[in-house]
Structure formats: structure tokens, C-alpha cells
């Protein structure tokens, strides 16, 4: 079917030889903010945007106190190991500033701009591009990216349907400490794309498949981690990148640095 099934993905999990598989070139992260916790996903990326779920975790604490923000910062700075002992650090991260504690999120990200920790705010609608250049017209004067969440979800669900390992395939770990349990996959596949008619024209919308399962954080977080990759725009090819690809990337990167 069009929508990925949680049981199919749950059964597809694999044992990683280490925390970070060999083919991972970069790590990005997505953060969701609740009143008593941060939810985090760290994703590894390889050639052709093949992806590996690395860690799904909750960081608990009172967000009105300093400690949990310090814990979050420590998590962002911690490294993740490959089999040969190489340590990868998080290249870039996107944090949702659309809900709880928005000003604190904006301050936290503003002070970590150099570390590529970015504030995002999701915006629905099929005509909203996945990434827009950041603006600073908020109280905190922090650069804030608008994220076209519908475009992101469509892209992710397309990738989750890939069945052959390689470009665009999504790997998930069976290793228990990584945090990808059955609930995770229910959340990841919690929504479906539906076509509604409004004022005589068709509108694409994303809705919960089952009103009992409102926990769609895994879906949001994978969206944010994907955005973190798109904004940072690292080289995800082997050494055989062509001159044309290199030039396209260079112009893409220039476009993004405008307006910061």
C-alpha cells in the first residue's frame, strides 16, 4: 500500500555491528520539546541518503530548570562509535520551536548557531517547500527555519517504502539500547495522507490513521533530522562525485546562506 506498515518496519530491524554502522558518513538529530522531556532521534546518513536510525531517546527533566537543557547540550556534544573506534559527532540538529517553551528553544539554538543547532517551526500545506531560508523576526532574534512538514512526511513515507538496501533505504536497529521498540514504529507510521475537497478543489492533508494513537513524535523527529541534513547539505557521495554534482551542491549551499 501507499502507507508504510509499522509491523513490516518493526520486523525489518537489523543487528548493527556497532552503535554506528560502517556506511554512515554523517549524523544529524531531531528534537521535540514537551513539558517534562525532550525526545530525540539521531539518524546516520550515507551515500544516496541511505539512512540508519541510531538512537531514539527521551531526556527527562523540568524544562523550567537549567539541568535538562545542560543534559540536552551534553547529548548533542556526545559522540557515537563505529566498529573501528571512529567517533562521529552530530553534524547538525533541528529543534521544534512551534510548541512548548518556544523562547527557550530559540535562545538555546541562537547561542549554538555555529554548532549547526537550528530552530524550526513546522508549517502544513502541500504547497509549502520542505526548507525555507531562516528569518529572525521573533522576540529572541534567533534564526528560525520554516519547515514544510507535509513535504517532509511525503518524502519520508516514500523512503520507508523502499525495500532494497542502498540509496533512500531506511535501516533500523534491533539493538535494544538504541530505543526502536514497537511503539516507535506505531508512531512513525501514525499518519496517512488523505485528499479532502475544500471549496471545490482537492487538498492533500495528513491525518492520524487511528485516533487512539496520537503519539506521532517519531514521525516529526525523523522529519526534523532530515531537515538538519538538508540544511547542512554535506557531501553524501563517495569520492566519485561528478563535477556537475559538485557545482550543484555549491550553488545550493550559497543559496541557503543568504538571509542569515
C-alpha positions as CSV (number, residue, x, y, z in Angstrom):
1,X,0.0,0.0,0.0
2,X,0.9,3.7,-0.1
3,X,1.5,3.9,3.6
4,X,4.3,2.0,5.4
5,X,3.1,-0.6,7.9
6,X,4.5,-0.5,11.4
7,X,4.7,-4.3,11.7
8,X,6.7,-4.5,8.4
9,X,9.2,-1.9,9.6
10,X,9.4,-3.5,13.1
11,X,10.2,-6.9,11.6
12,X,12.8,-5.3,9.3
13,X,15.1,-4.2,12.2
14,X,18.7,-5.5,11.9
15,X,21.5,-6.1,14.3
16,X,24.2,-3.3,13.9
17,X,27.8,-4.4,14.4
18,X,28.3,-1.2,16.4
19,X,26.4,1.8,17.5
20,X,27.1,3.4,14.1
21,X,27.3,1.1,11.0
22,X,30.3,1.5,8.7
23,X,28.5,3.1,5.8
24,X,27.3,6.1,7.8
25,X,29.1,9.3,6.7
26,X,27.2,11.9,8.9
27,X,24.9,12.1,11.9
28,X,22.0,14.5,12.3
29,X,19.4,14.9,15.0
30,X,15.8,16.0,15.5
31,X,14.4,17.2,18.9
32,X,10.8,17.5,20.0
33,X,10.0,19.6,23.1
34,X,7.5,18.5,25.7
35,X,6.9,19.9,29.2
36,X,8.8,17.2,31.1
37,X,11.2,16.0,28.4
38,X,13.0,16.3,25.1
39,X,12.5,13.5,22.6
40,X,15.5,12.9,20.3
41,X,16.3,10.9,17.3
42,X,19.9,10.6,15.9
43,X,20.0,9.5,12.3
44,X,23.0,8.3,10.3
45,X,23.3,9.1,6.6
46,X,25.2,7.5,3.8
47,X,25.6,7.6,0.0
48,X,22.3,8.4,-1.8
49,X,20.6,9.4,1.5
50,X,20.5,5.8,2.7
51,X,19.7,6.2,6.4
52,X,20.2,4.4,9.7
53,X,18.3,5.0,12.8
54,X,21.0,5.3,15.5
55,X,19.3,6.4,18.7
56,X,15.7,7.2,19.8
57,X,15.7,8.7,23.3
58,X,13.8,10.7,25.8
59,X,15.7,13.2,28.0
60,X,13.6,13.9,31.1
61,X,13.6,16.9,33.4
62,X,11.8,20.1,34.3
63,X,12.2,22.4,31.3
64,X,11.9,25.5,33.5
65,X,15.1,24.5,35.2
66,X,18.6,24.7,33.8
67,X,19.6,21.0,34.3
68,X,17.7,19.3,31.5
69,X,19.0,21.9,29.0
70,X,22.5,21.1,30.1
71,X,21.7,17.4,29.7
72,X,20.4,18.2,26.2
73,X,23.6,20.0,25.4
74,X,25.7,17.2,26.6
75,X,23.8,14.8,24.4
76,X,24.4,17.0,21.4
77,X,28.1,17.0,22.1
78,X,28.5,13.3,22.8
79,X,30.0,11.1,20.1
80,X,28.7,7.8,18.6
81,X,31.1,5.0,17.8
82,X,31.8,2.9,14.7
83,X,33.2,-0.7,15.0
84,X,36.8,0.5,14.4
85,X,36.5,3.1,17.2
86,X,36.0,6.1,15.0
87,X,33.7,8.5,16.8
88,X,31.1,10.5,14.8
89,X,29.6,13.7,16.3
90,X,26.2,15.2,15.4
91,X,26.8,17.4,12.3
92,X,23.5,19.3,12.7
93,X,20.3,19.3,14.6
94,X,16.8,20.8,14.3
95,X,14.6,21.6,17.3
96,X,10.9,22.2,17.2
97,X,10.1,25.7,18.5
98,X,6.5,25.6,17.5
99,X,5.1,24.3,20.8
100,X,6.3,24.3,24.4
101,X,8.9,26.7,25.7
102,X,9.4,28.4,22.3
103,X,11.5,31.3,23.6
104,X,13.9,29.0,25.4
105,X,14.3,26.8,22.3
106,X,15.0,29.9,20.3
107,X,17.6,31.2,22.8
108,X,19.2,27.7,23.0
109,X,19.6,27.4,19.2
110,X,20.6,31.1,18.7
111,X,23.6,30.5,21.0
112,X,24.5,27.3,19.2
113,X,24.2,28.6,15.6
114,X,27.9,27.9,15.0
115,X,27.4,24.3,16.1
116,X,24.6,23.9,13.5
117,X,21.8,23.6,16.1
118,X,18.8,25.1,14.5
119,X,15.3,26.1,15.5
120,X,12.5,25.0,13.2
121,X,8.7,25.7,13.1
122,X,6.5,23.3,11.1
123,X,4.0,24.6,8.6
124,X,1.4,22.4,7.0
125,X,0.2,22.6,3.4
126,X,1.3,20.7,0.3
127,X,2.5,23.9,-1.4
128,X,5.0,24.8,1.4
129,X,8.5,23.8,0.4
130,X,10.4,21.4,2.8
131,X,13.0,24.0,3.7
132,X,12.9,27.8,3.5
133,X,15.7,30.3,4.4
134,X,15.6,31.3,8.0
135,X,14.2,34.6,9.3
136,X,14.9,36.3,12.6
137,X,11.6,38.2,13.1
138,X,10.9,36.7,16.5
139,X,11.3,38.1,20.1
140,X,14.6,36.3,20.6
141,X,16.1,37.4,17.2
142,X,17.1,33.7,16.6
143,X,17.3,32.4,13.0
144,X,14.2,30.2,12.6
145,X,13.6,27.8,9.7
146,X,10.1,27.2,8.4
147,X,9.7,23.5,7.7
148,X,7.1,22.2,5.2
149,X,6.1,19.2,7.3
150,X,3.8,17.8,4.6
151,X,6.5,17.7,2.0
152,X,8.8,16.1,4.6
153,X,6.3,13.4,5.6
154,X,5.6,12.6,1.9
155,X,9.4,12.2,1.3
156,X,9.9,10.1,4.4
157,X,6.9,7.7,3.6
158,X,8.3,7.4,0.1
159,X,11.7,6.3,1.6
160,X,10.1,4.0,4.1
161,X,8.5,2.1,1.2
162,X,12.0,1.3,-0.4
163,X,12.6,-2.4,0.0
164,X,16.1,-2.7,-1.3
165,X,19.1,-1.6,0.7
166,X,21.0,1.3,-0.9
167,X,20.0,4.9,-1.8
168,X,16.9,6.1,0.1
169,X,16.6,2.9,2.1
170,X,15.8,3.3,5.9
171,X,17.6,0.9,8.3
172,X,16.5,0.5,11.9
173,X,18.5,-1.2,14.7
174,X,17.3,-4.3,16.7
175,X,19.9,-3.5,19.4
176,X,17.6,-2.7,22.4
177,X,19.6,0.2,23.8
178,X,19.0,2.1,20.6
179,X,15.3,2.6,21.6
180,X,13.5,1.5,18.5
181,X,10.6,-0.5,20.0
182,X,7.2,-1.4,18.6
183,X,5.7,1.9,19.9
184,X,8.3,3.8,17.9
185,X,7.1,2.2,14.6
186,X,3.5,2.8,15.5
187,X,4.4,6.5,16.0
188,X,6.5,6.6,12.8
189,X,3.6,5.4,10.7
190,X,0.8,7.1,12.7
191,X,-0.4,9.3,9.9
192,X,-1.8,8.9,6.4
193,X,-2.2,11.2,3.5
194,X,-5.8,11.9,2.5
195,X,-7.4,14.0,-0.2
196,X,-10.1,16.3,1.0
197,X,-12.3,18.6,-1.0
198,X,-12.4,22.2,0.1
199,X,-14.3,24.9,-1.8
200,X,-14.5,22.7,-4.8
201,X,-10.8,21.9,-5.0
202,X,-8.8,18.9,-3.7
203,X,-6.5,19.5,-0.8
204,X,-4.0,17.0,0.5
205,X,-3.9,16.6,4.3
206,X,-2.1,14.4,6.8
207,X,-4.3,12.8,9.5
208,X,-3.8,10.3,12.2
209,X,-4.7,6.8,11.0
210,X,-6.1,5.8,14.4
211,X,-7.3,8.5,16.9
212,X,-6.1,6.3,19.8
213,X,-2.5,6.7,18.6
214,X,-1.8,10.3,18.9
215,X,1.9,9.9,19.5
216,X,3.5,10.8,16.2
217,X,6.7,12.2,17.6
218,X,8.8,9.6,15.8
219,X,7.4,10.9,12.5
220,X,8.1,14.5,13.5
221,X,11.6,13.8,14.7
222,X,12.6,11.9,11.6
223,X,11.3,14.9,9.6
224,X,13.5,17.3,11.7
225,X,16.6,15.1,11.4
226,X,16.1,15.0,7.6
227,X,15.7,18.8,7.6
228,X,19.0,19.0,9.6
229,X,20.7,17.1,6.8
230,X,19.1,19.2,4.0
231,X,20.2,22.5,5.6
232,X,23.7,21.3,6.4
233,X,24.0,19.8,2.9
234,X,27.1,17.7,3.4
235,X,28.7,15.6,0.6
236,X,26.9,12.3,0.6
237,X,28.6,10.6,-2.3
238,X,31.7,8.5,-2.4
239,X,34.9,10.0,-4.0
240,X,33.3,9.6,-7.4
241,X,31.1,12.8,-7.2
242,X,31.0,14.4,-10.6
243,X,31.9,18.0,-11.4
244,X,28.2,18.7,-12.2
245,X,27.1,17.3,-8.8
246,X,29.8,19.3,-7.1
247,X,28.7,22.6,-8.7
248,X,25.0,21.9,-8.0
249,X,25.9,21.5,-4.3
250,X,28.0,24.6,-4.2
251,X,25.2,26.8,-5.6
252,X,22.7,25.1,-3.3
253,X,24.8,26.0,-0.3
254,X,25.3,29.6,-1.4
255,X,21.5,30.0,-1.8
256,X,21.0,28.8,1.8
257,X,23.5,31.1,3.5
258,X,21.5,34.2,2.3
259,X,19.4,36.0,4.8
260,X,21.1,34.6,7.9
